[in-house]
Amino acid sequence: MKSINSHFSIIISVFILLFSFQFTKMVNTIVNDYSIKIVNDYSIVLVASSELKEEELKRQIPEIHVLTEISSKKILDRLKNDMSSKNLTLLQVALPKFYSLKLESMPNQKRLEMIRQKLSGLSSITRVETFAKTHEKVFKMFLLLQSMVYVFASFVALVAILLIFKQIRIWTYEHNRRMSIMTLFGASFFMKSAMLYRMTLVDTFLSAMAVCAVYVIAPQLAVVQNFALELDIVIPKFNVLSEGGMLLGFSLFFAFIAVSIVSRKIGRV
Amino acid sequence: MEYVIKANGLNLSYGRDEPIITDASLQIKAQEFVFITGKSGSGKSTIIKSLYGELFPNMGELTVCGVDIKNISSSKLNILRRYLGVVFQDYKLIDEWTVEQNVMLPLIIGGFSKSVCIKQAHKLLKHVKLLHKINKYPYELSGGEQQRVAMARALAHNPILILADEPTGNLDSYSSEVIWNLLKGAKEHLGTTVLVVTHNIPSTLGIDYKHYFLESGVLHEVN
């Protein structure tokens, strides 16, 4: 029973630590993906009296991704039945040019205001419409959520680390006698620590595998998929090879450090 | 190597306390059987601890099996301990290991194959008349039985030197007899040097031995 408890306490501690780490990474990816999505959906509408050149605008505002002209053909088509072709031609000449301006990344309110002022300052531009408020609110909510996840995950990781240190103290007490006796008979550092290394490596390996299983299975569950659909987010796929390998590497690193601390604590007899 | 143990002007103390052993000199040749006797608290166990490197001399010279204990490195101390067989007053058996595994400990550390370890453990447990308790754990044995297991462990790897700290201190007459016969046998049949720290030398030992008496931290050779 004591042995099972010892196994579970390290498996659970490392599981929590790895889970919170992977969760933070996942939320970060979701927020980054969402910001790209917002930028793709978002554009500034410009009304200009003459033709605008993308290169010239980019020189003043480096965040510009692409400038696209909005065709006035649709408006003119709707007026076709109500106006003569002569008046329609006159209107076409008199109509200003409309442009859609896409940015590289989603700027904050302050930066957006500066972009708006720079564009308004150009003589050929008569009107600038940013429509940013709704987009920015949603994006700010996501940033807030991301910060909250960071804080929460940090607390959880801290608790897990404290649990690991508590386990190190228990191990020091549990293995002290055996390791001291082995030292008296000339066992080397690795020989007397071997049993603890083996046990810890197996436990942390199991923790890493459990975390991998959670992140592989969870995104496939209907309830998680519906939740993601409602929030209009995409849950990133868990890469077993790179991300799983990294989690395994972390867990083995924790095991090595924890056992080395115990062995050093017991030290030379 | 003429002397298995050689000590000159040896001073031993715990931390910064007053020395427990002062200016001790000790010369033990190979295959000798040596007793160190003295009253409780006279420092007998302290001498044993210095011989297997648990306590380091603060003054004087001390060599065990030709190795200078005073300036020994951790790795060299590990190697030296593999040539020693130590019997402790409190047995020092590993509670979560069986009797068989405990006896196999010095052989495992020495890098012997599993079959050799098992064979040797069985042979020694037969000698100490505990073969039937091979799969028991130390806490399932009496004090006498535990000390016999400890004795089997000390002999398992045919050590050059056996250091025994009060090996029969709290034992019944049967277990004491088994222990003394094993120590005698190690000297006579294996050529092992034996150093025993005890209150009383058994009257029925029947072999030649050297005797040191420890009084107020000073070691005297008794003729």
Chai-1 contact restraints between the chains, C-beta under 6 A:
chainA,res_idxA,chainB,res_idxB,connection_type,confidence,min_distance_angstrom,max_distance_angstrom,comment,restraint_id
A,R178,B,I94,contact,1.0,0.0,6.0,A-B,restraint_1
A,I181,B,K92,contact,1.0,0.0,6.0,A-B,restraint_2
A,I181,B,I94,contact,1.0,0.0,6.0,A-B,restraint_3
A,F185,B,R81,contact,1.0,0.0,6.0,A-B,restraint_4
A,F185,B,L105,contact,1.0,0.0,6.0,A-B,restraint_5
A,F185,B,P106,contact,1.0,0.0,6.0,A-B,restraint_6
A,F185,B,I109,contact,1.0,0.0,6.0,A-B,restraint_7
A,G186,B,N78,contact,1.0,0.0,6.0,A-B,restraint_8
A,G186,B,R81,contact,1.0,0.0,6.0,A-B,restraint_9
A,G186,B,R82,contact,1.0,0.0,6.0,A-B,restraint_10
A,G186,B,I109,contact,1.0,0.0,6.0,A-B,restraint_11
A,A187,B,I109,contact,1.0,0.0,6.0,A-B,restraint_12
A,S188,B,N78,contact,1.0,0.0,6.0,A-B,restraint_13
A,R268,B,S74,contact,1.0,0.0,6.0,A-B,restraint_14
